[in-house]
């Protein structure tokens, strides 16, 4: 596969969440990509049934210099979102633990 053919071509939609690649593939940041709940960049090729996970480094390479900032920005946004969600879950766990300790059931 030549790198020129796979480089990022255009973003899709009004609030772009995918990057069309010159070879027909689609690059997306998918937080439901893995059964274990991992947040990963995924690459879907024309006939593939399921997108495959790719590293951030590979996503940057596939996006090319013109769209590398898109990959960086989407990755940073996902990091921030995951941190907020994890704080919420931690707060809920602490609350439940306090309630359990206070119930002495």
Secondary structure, DSSP 8 states (H G I E B T S, - for coil): --HHHHSEEEE-STT--EEEETTS-EEEEETTSSTT---EEEEE-TT-SS-EEE-HHHHHHHHHHHHHHHHHHHHHHHHHHHHHHHHHHHHHHHHHHHHHHHH--
